Amino acid sequence: MNVIDLTLPMHAEMDVYPGDPPPRYDLIEVFAETGWNMRRLEMNGHDGTHVNVPLHATADGKNLDDYNLSCFVGEAVLYESDDDIAPDMGLIFHDIDISWPTAEAIVDIGPRFIGLPARFEFDIAIERWLLERDVISFERLINTDQLPKRFFFHGAPLKIVQGDGSPVRAYAIIG
């Protein structure tokens, strides 16, 4: 079994969406003083590699509580053309951004989830339109160039009550 890490490293200097506050990772306990090392994390739910659910772009859309954990994992395919879009199959992009015609095909066919690599930023209008139509989306995936055509994707969110999204540890299992 081969595991490919698809997650950006998290640190205080990591890139965030323009205008968003930077994350903070403050050391609040030091082993030499307390016998423990502990950091306090302060970040947006959409920093780093993360998942979006409809509440992120809608007034009253579904939140993380409305989804079974199985919605965030499953068989996936690396997108090469709209022929790769299949019902209940994850769809991960590598070298092509999501266009309007592809977004429409995604909604019509209904993959389990979609994912964009870190080098692409969602077109905001397309992102909102997909979320309004209950399409779960992962953003800022790395190492997508290492993915084979088919793989098993994991991107479980933290269990944030009424969350509109969450950081994830995304990875692919091959073989």
Steps between C-alpha positions, in 0.01 A plus 500: 500500500630844406378819670533841334472801730282768338515750789684831521720545809337728757707779652473868589653618171281287268308668221140594573227645284580868428359719776454216752689525829814287527491189718671493839665207673604628842709290738306533826678235705870414490626163614790646699253706707187282529597151387283542190525655156174647373403737221183704461380500139312797356396475138207522262314183415596558137877537547734243350357181354130506585149395408204729423133418553198707384475718814831660393324679211132497596287655774348173616676219310603165639777508759751233602247348743272419207750261340600147584876453528486270196421805282862614537674177397469263209616378166625789290626570152752751369319737263614510137169576331129519580483129409666435838206642697300212651223477760623437855866506389737768629649728236843654556648761267872537434588713199163635391289753690121461522322679216130582481421211263684259732319644805168440325601141420601449865156610619321292235695179571556530877846383605546431873735801533746707299850623580727774367878514524666780697620671183143586396267733689131435444319749279276647771186494286556132410582409861182667629287342225632151577451542876144623445446167323641289785839418344760429768834649396855455622751778439876542510598139440868431431685215328216446253771439238579173682146363473415215266176507302304324782561495875322508837476854643476597869421859607311481828415836661527579867165455677421873518141561614309686228826537306509654153830325428801356672870433464562140395788257483447388143672197355461239229545126538634320195480124458 
